[in-house]
Amino acid sequence: MKFRGGMGELMRQASRMQRKIERRRAELKSQEFEAGAGDDKVKCTVNGGAEILKIEIDPAALEEEGLEMVQDLAVAAINAALKKAREHVDGELEKVTGGLKIPGLG
C-alpha cells in the first residue's frame, strides 16, 4: 500500500493528532462531573482527569443508614462520577481521532 507523502507525512500527522489529543485532555481536565448515590445522600464530583474534587455526605444519612452503608454509597457515587467523566472524555477524544483507535495516541 502506497500513500501520498510517505512515512514522513504519516509521522507528522500522527504527531499533530497527538498534540490535539493532549490539548483536548487538558481542556477536559477542567470539566467537572457529578454523580450521587442513595437518593443523592452522597454526592461525588470529579474532573475530566479522573481526580476526585469533592464528596458531599448528608449528615442525616449517617444517622439513618449507618457508617458502613454511607461508605458503600460513597464508593458507588465515586465510581458513577468517574464512569460519567471517562465516558465523556472518551467521546470527546473519539471526535479528535475521528473514531480511530490508535495505540499510544489515545
Backbone torsions as a table, in degrees:
resi	resn	phi	psi	omega
1	MET	NA	127.6	-179.7
2	LYS	-117.0	135.4	179.0
3	PHE	-129.5	157.7	-174.7
4	ARG	-68.2	133.0	176.8
5	GLY	95.5	-17.1	176.6
6	GLY	71.8	-169.7	-176.5
7	MET	-64.6	-34.6	179.1
8	GLY	-60.4	-43.2	179.1
9	GLU	-67.0	-39.2	177.4
10	LEU	-60.9	-42.6	179.5
11	MET	-65.7	-39.1	177.9
12	ARG	-64.3	-42.0	178.7
13	GLN	-64.3	-41.3	177.8
14	ALA	-62.8	-40.2	179.0
15	SER	-65.0	-41.6	177.8
16	ARG	-63.1	-42.9	179.8
17	MET	-63.2	-40.7	179.1
18	GLN	-61.8	-41.7	177.9
19	ARG	-63.7	-41.1	178.6
20	LYS	-62.8	-42.5	179.8
21	ILE	-62.6	-46.8	-179.2
22	GLU	-64.0	-39.9	178.1
23	ARG	-63.2	-43.9	-179.3
24	ARG	-67.3	-39.0	176.9
25	ARG	-59.4	-42.1	179.7
26	ALA	-63.8	-40.3	178.1
27	GLU	-64.5	-43.5	-177.6
28	LEU	-68.1	-25.3	-179.9
29	LYS	-62.4	-25.9	-179.2
30	SER	-84.7	-9.2	178.3
31	GLN	-80.1	145.7	-179.5
32	GLU	-113.2	145.8	179.9
33	PHE	-131.9	135.9	-177.2
34	GLU	-124.6	144.8	173.5
35	ALA	-146.1	153.9	-179.6
36	GLY	-127.4	168.1	177.1
37	ALA	-142.9	156.0	178.7
38	GLY	61.8	52.0	-177.4
39	ASP	56.2	40.1	179.0
40	ASP	61.9	25.4	173.2
41	LYS	-70.5	-25.5	175.1
42	VAL	-128.7	127.5	179.6
43	LYS	-125.7	146.4	177.9
44	CYS	-130.9	139.5	175.6
45	THR	-119.3	129.6	177.7
46	VAL	-127.3	167.5	174.9
47	ASN	-108.9	176.4	-178.9
48	GLY	-67.9	-7.8	175.6
49	GLY	-94.9	11.9	179.2
50	ALA	62.5	36.9	175.6
51	GLU	-107.5	135.5	177.9
52	ILE	-76.9	124.9	-178.8
53	LEU	-99.5	-36.0	-173.8
54	LYS	-159.9	142.8	171.9
55	ILE	-127.5	126.7	178.9
56	GLU	-113.2	130.7	179.4
57	ILE	-125.7	124.3	176.0
58	ASP	-67.6	119.0	-178.2
59	PRO	-55.2	-31.9	179.5
60	ALA	-66.1	-25.9	-179.2
61	ALA	-63.8	-36.5	178.2
62	LEU	-62.5	-41.4	179.6
63	GLU	-70.5	-42.2	-176.0
64	GLU	-76.5	-44.0	-170.8
65	GLU	-99.0	-30.0	-175.8
66	GLY	93.1	160.1	-174.1
67	LEU	-60.8	-47.3	-176.8
68	GLU	-61.0	-42.2	179.7
69	MET	-65.8	-41.1	179.3
70	VAL	-65.1	-37.8	176.3
71	GLN	-62.5	-42.5	177.4
72	ASP	-64.2	-40.2	177.4
73	LEU	-64.1	-37.7	178.2
74	ALA	-62.5	-44.7	178.3
75	VAL	-61.2	-44.2	180.0
76	ALA	-62.9	-43.2	-179.9
77	ALA	-65.7	-41.6	178.8
78	ILE	-62.6	-48.7	-179.2
79	ASN	-62.4	-38.9	179.0
80	ALA	-65.9	-42.3	179.3
81	ALA	-66.3	-42.1	178.5
82	LEU	-64.5	-38.7	178.1
83	LYS	-63.9	-43.7	179.1
84	LYS	-60.5	-45.2	179.4
85	ALA	-63.7	-46.3	-178.3
86	ARG	-60.9	-44.1	179.7
87	GLU	-63.6	-40.8	179.1
88	HIS	-65.7	-47.0	-179.7
89	VAL	-61.8	-46.1	179.1
90	ASP	-59.2	-42.1	178.5
91	GLY	-64.0	-41.1	179.6
92	GLU	-67.8	-40.2	179.7
93	LEU	-70.1	-30.2	176.7
94	GLU	-64.1	-34.2	176.2
95	LYS	-63.0	-39.9	-179.1
96	VAL	-66.9	-41.1	-176.0
97	THR	-88.6	-2.9	-178.3
98	GLY	69.6	23.5	179.3
99	GLY	87.4	-2.3	179.4
100	LEU	-73.8	137.0	174.7
101	LYS	-102.7	93.5	-176.7
102	ILE	-106.1	116.0	179.8
103	PRO	-56.5	133.3	177.8
104	GLY	88.4	-13.1	-179.7
105	LEU	-103.3	-22.9	-173.0
106	GLY	-110.2	NA	NA
